Amino acid sequence: MTAAQIDRAGQRPPADPSADDPSTSPGQSSVPAEHRGVTTIPASVVGRIAAQVASEYTHVGGAAGGLLGVGARRDFDSRPSATCDLYGTVAVLRLDVGVAFPVDLRATCLGLRRHVRDRVQDLTGLQVGRLDIEISWLNPGTATRGALR
């Protein structure tokens, strides 16, 4: 027995009750999970999750590169930009996306909104209270360019 294991009165400290319990392994608490604490996710992380989830949706892309928006190229391989504000367990999201054209913009926005809301709620456990979508650019297909001239 080392000096650290003996208290000031010269007696051995009481045994740890979880040490004899085979159902709990070392490092695990016997306290139920719902009473252990809270996991906090910063708003910036929720925004990045929303941007990644939005990039998974078809016909949606973001701007990549450039400095302060100058020289940015628009492509469907980069994530759209997203910001988030948290109010307790409610997230308010704003997405800035580019969309392939011609598509039904209303249907695309409704589908994107539903997809982002469901996935962010599943991944973070936060409720998405409001989701604003700004379409900052449209990308006409090559077949459409000739038809527009």
PyMOL commands that set and color helices and strands:
alter all, ss='L'
color gray80, all
select helices_A, chain A and resi 3-5+17-19+33-35+43-55+105-124+142-148
alter helices_A, ss='H'
color red, helices_A
select strands_A, chain A and resi 60-64+73-75+81-87+90-101+127-140
alter strands_A, ss='S'
color yellow, strands_A
deselect
rebuild
show_as cartoon
